[in-house]
Amino acid sequence: MAEDVNDLGVRIEKAVDQLLLENCMDSRILVVTHGAYIETLLLKYFKSNFGSSRAFPDNGSITITNLTNDDFKLLKFNFVPEIAE
């Protein structure tokens, strides 16, 4: 049986809590996941940033956030670094 959006939201909350619990403040952590997970996370925590537009990231793009015990900020979304030739 597939996971519904509410179950995914609960799983995301647990993952965010686990990141805070298991890492020191000011740690840099790389999380690699699929677009649906990122979209659900962004809409859960940053819905006002997206209005009626979708929060689904482009393939290969980077989303950067800053997570602390007190705050969760969206720094970049759909960021694709330029590659020097």
Buried (B, 14 or more C-beta within 10 A) or exposed (E): EEEEEEEBBEBBEEBBEEEBEEEEEEEEEEEEEEBEBBBBBBBBBBEEEBEEEEBBBEEEBEBEBEBEEEEBEBEEBEEEEEEEE
